[in-house]
Amino acid sequence: MEVIALGVPMKCTYSQGNTAVTSYIKGKKVYSEVNQQGKEAFLIIKDNCMWSWSADESQGVKICSEEDFWETPKEYAQEGQASLPTEAEYYCVPSIFTDARFDLPTNINFIDTEELIEGKEQE
């Protein structure tokens, strides 16, 4: 993602159809608020992990990877691949915000997908 490569804290907005996303990006940390057809969801990416949850749930999901989320594996990289549909409205501006933006909410119970998979394998 080009915004991360700039190294400047940014606030980005993206909209397409019934979906609007506001993201705060600082280094390789991202916090996003997603509104899709009136439903609100949230996403934090940091430390090679991604946490996601919705506004009306007390449970979320945690997914971690040994690889950097921002590196496209060579087997998936293709010449000329598009990053966003051309009909999308995407806008980023430099912004000032604290690292608290990337703190996980304390009222959400995150299920670690890796632990779930390991638990099923042991059964």
Helices and strands as residue ranges (DSSP letters): H 2-6, E 10-16, E 19-26, E 29-36, E 39-46, E 49-54, E 59-64, E 89-94, G 99-102, E 109-112, H 113-122
